Amino acid sequence: ENKRGSFSGKLGFVLSAAGASVGLGNIWRFPYLCASYGGGIFLIIYLVLAHTFGYTMIMAETSIGRMSKKSPVGAYSYFSDKKIVKAGGWINAIIPLLIVPYYSVIGGWVIRYLVEYIVNGTEKVTDEAFFGNFISSNSQPEIYFIIFALMTMVVIFIGVENGIEKVSKFMMPILVVLAVIISIYSVTRPGAIEGVKYMFIPNFKNFSFMTVVTAMGQMFYSLSIAMGILITFGSYMKRDVSIEGTTNQVVFFDSLIAIMAALMIIPSVFAFSSSQETTLNAGPSLMFITMPNIFNSMGIGRIIAVLFFSLVLMAALTSSIALAESAVATIDDQLKFGRKKSTVIVGVIIIVLGSLSALGYGALGNVKIIGMQFLDFFDFLTNSVMMPIAAFASCLLVTVVIKRAKVAEEICSEGNQFKGKPLFNFMIKYVCPLFVIVILISSVANAFGWIKM
């Protein structure tokens, strides 16, 4: 325990936790979901959920980590030796090992686009066949995936304070500045004000049950809940740092970046696209197919594109680093291999599993699991199945095993305040378990086509 890494203080934890949360979930996923599910009404529902459900789960997982000073498996075992409790820890621990490989593949796509814009400009990227030809190639996706994975593992290899914390302190301010610059440019274009209105003025005609479920799923994904990250980062947190205070800052920062990401994209659609409705419903292809065409129609599109994909790359890296750190910490804690050897082992796992996803649209395109390519399958397995189960396990650990009063004592340690205690107690016992069950059932039903989200 004495050799265990730690953050230097409050700022290190906040920026690292915010970096974990601010990733492709904010910059890529949030804008296209916000666009597809009614703009303003989706945004309101998301913000309410983030400051209630998200607030509660972040504090619960951070407290579990700081109380135990362990990564997920050790943390759950610290509170109980029952097999069913330990299983919850293993689910939390395995999730990052499955997410980082395919997440790194998407990170590689971002690098490919950034390189193309820097070297050749907008001409090739605006061809709609560019993306399809790239991901179906037998070599390029693998090369760029490995580059992204190596960037992640180098930071992990260096350590917690000198690696993760320093990178977060460097990248997060730059990320915010880039987001502000691109957002201002986007919202000041002729016609963009209609996109701003679409984002911030709720149209209740767009409200539906699936809007709530989708916002719940996005909040879950965006705040890095049930990925083992917050438990691991909590184990590095010093006791004089306020868990509630840092949680509020992380939720605020995450929400701010998500809104700015939407401001970068949605007003641009209204300003530069002649078919707003079709473009807004482009879904996951919005970043890699739709946005390049929008950049091409701008006067300084190449510059904006370079800034945009630089921002996306930094956001992807901070989240990837956090996920990989959770996996490395688990192997180090459980097998006592030491940090460097554990990092190498995780790196090998990432390369092996990630290669399946990288080649899943090319050389391995004919190989499918329950009708899904490897990347889609790993995404479904972790986000739709394992993460809701892991969150449910954390709720039970806090309410049944540790008890809410004990967690409250941890949050109030060193004289820290716990102003949201009534909200926390109510949410963690009643609302959060119900929410994660709804997410689990609806996500699985959607994946198999039983309902449409």
NORWO-V598840 format. One line per field, one symbol per residue. ss: DSSP state (H for helix, E for strand, - for the rest). burial: + if it has 16 or more other ideal C-beta (glycine too) atoms within 10 Angstrom, else -. Layout:
BEGIN
ss: ???
burial: ???
END
This chain:
BEGIN
ss: ---------HHHHHHHHHHHH--HHHHHHHHHHHHH---HHHHHHHHHHHHHHHHHHHHHHHHHHHHH---HHHHHHHH---HHHHHHHHHHHHHHHHHHHHHHHHHHHHHHHHHHHHHH--------HHHHHHH----HHHHHHHHHHHHHHHHHHH-HHHHHHHHHHHHHHHHHHHHHHHHHHHH-----HHHHHHHH---HHH--HHHHHHHHHHHHHH------HHHHHHH-------HHHHHHHHHHHHHHHHHHHHHHHHHHHHHH---HHHHH----HHHHHHHHHHHH----HHHHHHHHHHHHHHHHHHHHHHHHHHHHHHHHHHH---HHHHHHHHHHHHHHHHHHHH----------E--E-HHHHHHHHHHHHHHHHHHHHHHHHHHHHH-HHHHHHHH-HHH-----HHHHHHHHHHHHHHHHHHHHHHHHHHH------
burial: ----+-+--+-++++++++++++++++++++++++++++++++++++-++++++++++++++++++++++++++++++++----++-+++++++++++++++++++++++++++-++----+--++---++--++++--+++-++++++-+++-+++++++-++++++--++--++-++--++-+++-+--+--++-++--+----+---+++++++++++++++++++++++++++---+++++++++++-+++-+++++++++++++++++--+--++-+---+++++++++++-+--++-+++++++++++++++++++++++++++++++----+--++-+++-+++-++++++++++++--------+++++++++++++++++++++++++++--+-+--++-++-+--+-+-++--++-+++--++-++-+++-++--++-----+
END
